[in-house]
Amino acid sequence: MSWFQQSINLPAKSRGSYLITSTVEKQLPALKDYNIGLLNLFIQHTSCALSLNENWDEDVRTDMSDALDRIAPEDRAGALYRHSAEGLDDMPAHIKSVLIGASITIPIRDGKLALGTWQGIWYLEFRAAKHSRTVVATIQGEKKPAAS
């Protein structure tokens, strides 16, 4: 059993849902070294999230962002949340992060992510201002035999 860990820096983005599968694959060439294993991705912040979802139709990402805004709206009247020190969008961002989650785990098969046909890795940013985020990628698995 072998372990590998690396940080991935995501480009600064404002509120929205972004497909980052190709970014993760490009920044993790070590994936190709594994026959079988697990990739865990953990985003190091409390105002964003990672998820697996639709990778084909961009409308799904827009609809998801809109739905989450309805579930945890900004509090312009000041009646919903006590925490507002970092802006009107901060507490709703924390709520959305708790609902979606900070990490995902994906199987690795034959050096590739074993995603389903329509699955992709999503980065969901819940703050209005652009933020750079860091994802810790951890691989645990069985490496391919060394070429002789």
Sine and cosine of phi, psi and omega as CSV:
sin_phi,cos_phi,sin_psi,cos_psi,sin_omega,cos_omega
0.00,0.00,0.70,-0.72,-0.06,-1.00
-0.81,-0.58,0.52,-0.85,0.04,-1.00
-0.86,-0.51,0.53,-0.85,0.08,-1.00
-0.53,-0.85,0.64,-0.77,0.04,-1.00
-0.62,-0.78,0.62,-0.78,-0.03,-1.00
-0.43,-0.90,0.53,-0.85,0.11,-0.99
-1.00,-0.04,0.59,-0.80,0.07,-1.00
-0.87,-0.50,0.82,-0.57,0.05,-1.00
-1.00,-0.08,0.85,-0.53,0.03,-1.00
-1.00,0.03,0.56,-0.83,0.05,-1.00
-0.90,0.43,0.50,-0.87,0.01,-1.00
-0.88,0.48,0.77,-0.63,0.01,-1.00
-0.68,-0.73,0.45,-0.89,0.13,-0.99
-0.99,-0.13,-0.05,-1.00,-0.09,-1.00
-0.72,0.69,0.75,-0.67,0.03,-1.00
0.41,-0.91,0.05,-1.00,0.03,-1.00
-0.90,-0.44,0.81,-0.58,-0.14,-0.99
-0.82,-0.58,0.68,-0.73,0.06,-1.00
-0.99,0.12,0.86,-0.51,-0.07,-1.00
-0.84,-0.54,0.28,0.96,-0.03,-1.00
-0.82,0.58,-0.77,0.64,-0.05,-1.00
-0.91,0.41,-0.56,0.83,0.06,-1.00
-0.88,0.48,-0.72,0.69,0.00,-1.00
-0.89,0.46,-0.73,0.69,-0.02,-1.00
-0.89,0.46,-0.67,0.75,0.00,-1.00
-0.92,0.39,-0.60,0.80,-0.05,-1.00
-1.00,0.08,-0.07,1.00,0.02,-1.00
-0.84,-0.55,0.92,0.40,0.02,-1.00
-0.88,0.47,-0.33,0.94,0.02,-1.00
-0.88,0.47,-0.34,0.94,0.02,-1.00
-0.80,0.60,-0.64,0.76,-0.08,-1.00
-0.91,0.42,-0.27,0.96,-0.02,-1.00
-0.99,0.15,-0.12,0.99,-0.12,-0.99
-0.95,-0.32,0.75,-0.66,0.13,-0.99
-0.95,0.31,-0.74,0.68,-0.07,-1.00
-0.51,-0.86,0.56,-0.83,0.02,-1.00
0.17,-0.99,-0.24,-0.97,0.01,-1.00
-0.74,-0.68,0.67,-0.74,0.14,-0.99
-0.94,-0.33,0.86,-0.52,0.12,-0.99
-0.96,-0.27,0.76,-0.65,0.08,-1.00
-0.91,-0.42,0.79,-0.62,-0.04,-1.00
-0.77,-0.63,0.87,-0.49,0.01,-1.00
-1.00,0.01,0.76,-0.65,-0.14,-0.99
-1.00,-0.03,0.87,0.49,0.09,-1.00
-0.29,-0.96,0.29,-0.96,-0.09,-1.00
-0.96,-0.30,0.15,0.99,-0.01,-1.00
-0.85,-0.53,0.38,0.92,0.00,-1.00
-0.46,-0.89,0.02,-1.00,-0.07,-1.00
-0.38,-0.92,0.20,-0.98,0.13,-0.99
-0.84,-0.55,0.54,-0.84,0.01,-1.00
-0.42,-0.91,0.26,-0.96,0.18,-0.98
-0.94,-0.33,0.75,-0.66,0.00,-1.00
-0.26,-0.97,-0.21,-0.98,-0.04,-1.00
-0.75,0.66,0.76,-0.65,0.00,-1.00
-0.92,-0.38,0.04,1.00,-0.11,-0.99
-0.97,-0.26,-0.79,0.61,-0.10,-0.99
-1.00,-0.10,0.92,-0.39,0.01,-1.00
-0.85,0.53,-0.45,0.89,-0.01,-1.00
-0.87,0.50,-0.50,0.86,0.02,-1.00
-0.89,0.46,-0.68,0.74,0.01,-1.00
-0.91,0.41,-0.66,0.75,0.04,-1.00
-0.91,0.42,-0.71,0.70,0.03,-1.00
-0.88,0.48,-0.63,0.78,0.01,-1.00
-0.90,0.44,-0.71,0.71,0.03,-1.00
-0.87,0.50,-0.69,0.73,0.02,-1.00
-0.89,0.45,-0.67,0.74,0.00,-1.00
-0.90,0.43,-0.67,0.74,0.02,-1.00
-0.92,0.40,-0.55,0.83,0.08,-1.00
-0.91,0.42,-0.54,0.84,0.06,-1.00
-0.95,0.31,-0.58,0.81,0.00,-1.00
-0.94,0.34,-0.68,0.73,-0.03,-1.00
-0.77,-0.64,0.99,0.16,-0.06,-1.00
-0.97,0.23,0.34,-0.94,0.16,-0.99
-0.91,0.42,0.51,-0.86,-0.08,-1.00
-0.96,-0.27,0.98,0.21,-0.04,-1.00
-0.93,0.36,-0.45,0.89,-0.01,-1.00
-1.00,0.06,-0.23,0.97,0.01,-1.00
0.98,0.22,0.38,0.92,-0.06,-1.00
-0.96,-0.29,-0.21,0.98,-0.11,-0.99
-1.00,-0.06,-0.67,0.74,-0.17,-0.99
-0.81,-0.58,0.52,-0.85,0.11,-0.99
-1.00,0.09,-0.64,0.77,-0.05,-1.00
-0.98,0.21,0.90,-0.43,0.04,-1.00
-0.58,-0.82,0.24,0.97,-0.10,-0.99
-0.88,0.48,-0.45,0.89,-0.06,-1.00
-0.95,-0.31,0.24,0.97,0.05,-1.00
0.88,-0.47,0.25,-0.97,-0.05,-1.00
-0.90,0.43,-0.43,0.90,-0.05,-1.00
-1.00,-0.03,-0.07,1.00,-0.11,-0.99
-0.95,0.31,-0.79,0.62,-0.02,-1.00
-0.90,0.43,-0.68,0.73,0.10,-0.99
-0.86,0.52,-0.56,0.83,0.03,-1.00
-0.90,0.43,-0.65,0.76,0.04,-1.00
-0.90,0.44,-0.67,0.74,0.01,-1.00
-0.88,0.48,-0.74,0.67,-0.01,-1.00
-0.89,0.46,-0.63,0.78,0.02,-1.00
-0.88,0.47,-0.67,0.75,0.04,-1.00
-0.90,0.43,-0.65,0.76,-0.03,-1.00
-0.93,0.37,-0.65,0.76,-0.06,-1.00
-1.00,0.03,-0.74,0.68,0.06,-1.00
0.93,-0.36,0.39,-0.92,-0.07,-1.00
-0.99,-0.11,-0.13,0.99,-0.05,-1.00
-0.56,-0.83,0.40,-0.91,0.10,-0.99
-0.66,-0.75,0.41,-0.91,0.06,-1.00
-0.80,-0.60,0.74,-0.67,-0.06,-1.00
-0.80,-0.60,0.73,-0.69,0.07,-1.00
-0.92,0.39,0.51,-0.86,0.11,-0.99
-0.92,-0.39,0.76,-0.65,0.05,-1.00
-0.71,-0.70,0.83,-0.56,0.03,-1.00
0.79,0.62,0.69,0.73,0.09,-1.00
0.98,0.20,0.17,0.99,-0.02,-1.00
-0.73,-0.68,0.38,-0.92,0.10,-0.99
-0.93,0.36,0.76,-0.66,-0.03,-1.00
-1.00,-0.04,0.89,0.47,0.02,-1.00
-0.99,0.14,0.43,-0.90,0.09,-1.00
-0.95,0.31,0.18,-0.98,-0.09,-1.00
-0.76,0.64,-0.72,0.69,-0.08,-1.00
-0.95,-0.31,0.23,0.97,-0.05,-1.00
-1.00,0.00,0.62,-0.78,0.10,-0.99
-0.61,-0.80,0.29,-0.96,0.02,-1.00
-1.00,0.03,0.82,-0.57,0.00,-1.00
-0.96,-0.27,0.65,-0.76,0.25,-0.97
-0.94,-0.34,0.86,-0.51,0.01,-1.00
-0.95,-0.32,0.89,-0.45,0.04,-1.00
-0.98,-0.20,0.79,-0.61,-0.09,-1.00
-0.96,-0.28,-0.09,1.00,0.03,-1.00
-1.00,-0.08,0.55,-0.83,-0.02,-1.00
-0.94,0.34,-0.64,0.77,0.01,-1.00
-0.98,0.21,0.47,-0.88,0.03,-1.00
-0.92,0.38,0.69,-0.73,0.06,-1.00
-0.72,-0.70,0.63,-0.78,0.17,-0.98
-1.00,0.04,0.66,-0.75,-0.03,-1.00
-0.80,-0.60,0.46,-0.89,0.03,-1.00
-0.89,-0.45,0.72,-0.69,0.05,-1.00
-0.91,-0.41,0.77,-0.64,0.12,-0.99
-1.00,-0.03,0.86,-0.52,0.01,-1.00
-0.97,-0.25,0.83,-0.56,0.01,-1.00
-0.83,-0.56,0.81,-0.58,0.05,-1.00
-0.94,-0.35,0.74,-0.67,0.16,-0.99
-0.80,-0.60,0.77,-0.64,0.01,-1.00
0.08,-1.00,-0.15,-0.99,0.02,-1.00
-0.99,-0.17,0.86,-0.51,0.00,-1.00
-0.97,0.25,0.42,-0.91,0.10,-0.99
-0.92,0.40,0.52,-0.86,0.03,-1.00
-0.89,0.46,0.57,-0.82,0.03,-1.00
-0.91,0.42,0.65,-0.76,0.02,-1.00
-0.93,0.38,0.68,-0.74,-0.02,-1.00
-0.96,-0.28,0.00,0.00,0.00,0.00
